[in-house]
Amino acid sequence: ATTALHFFLTLHQAITSNFPSPVTFEEIQFFNGPNYYKGIDWYMDFFPLPSNASTDFMFEKSANYFSSEVAPKRTAALLPRAKIITIFINPADRAYSWYQHQRVHNDPVALNYTFHQVVAAGPSASQDVRTLQNRCLIPGLYATHLERWLTYYQPSQILIVDGLQLRNSPVGVMETIQKFLGVTPFL
């Protein structure tokens, strides 16, 4: 869903995405990890100079920001007027999707344990299994993460997109997003 939304947003002439990272593909992963310590100049090198800074939107997609404990505070410190778009899908579907993503990327734990074994693992499971379990389940705790973001941003700065609606009615969702951003409808 995030890749589709990224693609749709890049079609709009007033919305510009970051340049892809050679390490993490299209995701910069600045606000939630060690890249943050590389500084704002490092981060801004991923963006083109805006043609009209008063009307153009620049954005990046980093799917791990929403569930990060540090990203909301860091983001707000640097971009207090940012508009945040997040996609919610059924948490069980999200967990299974992440598990499959890890399998595609040859994660040995995902390759050696079934999805059920991972999500049902108890406290005595290996640290590797517990880590994958957390990566599958914790991002789906939407209320917890939303509460954290609302500590730093006004509700009017956050748009929650229904992932199923994005899949079934992308044009309608893009109309909502364009209105949220305040850009002239394009799609």
C-alpha positions, 0 to 999 in steps of 0.5 A: 500500500505504501509503494502504491501511494508513493507512486500515485503521489509522484504523479502530481506535479506539485508533489515531489518525492525524495531521491532513492537511497542507495542503501534502503531503496526509496526509503530514507529511514532518517527519523527512526534510526542511526541516519538521524545522526548524519544530520539535516544536510545529509537528509536534505541531500535526498530532495531536489530544490523546490521550484516554488517553496510556497506551494510545492510539497516534498515527501518521503515514504518510510513505512517504519516511521509510524510505529517508531518511538522516536520518529514523532518527536524527531519529525516534529522538531524538524518539521513542525508543520508537516502533514503526516499520511499513514495507511492502516490495514487490518493488523493481521494482514499487516503482520502476515505481509511483513512476515512474507516480506521477510521471507522474500528477503531470505530472512533465516527466521522467516524461512525456518518458522511458519507465520503461526510459529512466529506470532504465537512464540512465547517468552522462551522462544529464541531472540531472533524469533521474538524480534521477528514477532515484534516486527510483525505485531507491534506496527499493528498497534495503531492506537498506541502509535497514533497517540504518540504522533498526536503528542507532537502533531495536531489531528488536522496534520494527520490523515489516516488512509484505509488501506482497503479503500486505497486498494479498491478506490484509489481515485477517491483516496487520492482526492481525499489526500489532495484535499488534505494537502491543499493541492489542486486535484490532479488525479 
